[in-house]
Amino acid sequence: MDQDIVNVGSVSGKIEAEIVRGLLESRGIQVWLVHEAAATIYGLGVGPLAQVDLMVRADQAKQAADVIENYRTGITSEDD
């Protein structure tokens, strides 16, 4: 079965990306992190090269976008 993978947002570094990945995966959303190799090679934690794109299956994009929006506004539980 072919699934389209879409970008649902970006975060400012690998640490934040892992936090968001944990939130998404805790809600059953499969996520892939895509980043510039230069950020890893040079140990960059901020700036445009440190940006990490959050990729999910297209059929989970709306749910993932909602989770990311809640994260950015400080809501960490769907019950809130």
N, C-alpha and C positions, 0 to 999 in steps of 0.2 A: 504494500500500500504506500503510495507516494503522499507525502505531507509537505505543504509549503511551510517554510520557516520564515518568520518575519521579525523585524526589529521593533521592540516595544518601548525602547528608551535607552538612555545611556547614563552612566554614573561616572564619578570623577576619579575612580581608581579601583584597584583590585580588592582592597579591604571592603569598601562599600559594595562592590559587586558581589562579594561572598555573602554579605549580610542580606542583600536583596535576593540572591539565589536561595538562601535558606528560607526566607519568607515565601517565595514562590513555590519551592519544592514542598514546604509544609502544607501547602494547599493543593498538592497533586499536580502542579504545573512543571513540566519538563523544561529546563532552561539551559542554554549554552551561552558561555561568555566569550566574546570576541574582542581582542585587543591588539594593539600594535606590538610586534615583537621587540621593537626598540625600547619600549617601556620596561620590559623584563631585562633586556640586555644591560641597559644603563641604570636600572633601579629607580625609574621615575615613578613618583607617587602622585604628582599633580601636573596639571597642564594638559594641552591637547593630546600629547602622545600617551598620557596615562589613562585617557578615556576608555571605558569598557562598554561595549554594546551588549544589550540583553536581548537574546534571540529566543523565541518560543514558537511552538507550532501555531499555525494560523487559527486553528479552531480553539486555541486557548488564549488568543491575543487580548480579547476584551477583558477576560477575568484577570490576566496578568497586568494589564494597564490599570485596572481598578486597584489591585494590590499595591502597585508601584505608587499610584496617586495617594493612597492611604498612608503609605510609608512616608512619603514626602510631606504630608500634612500632619504627621504624628499619630495617625491611627494605626495601631499594630494588630488589632483584632477585628474580624468581621462582625463581631457581636456589638462593637461600640457604635 
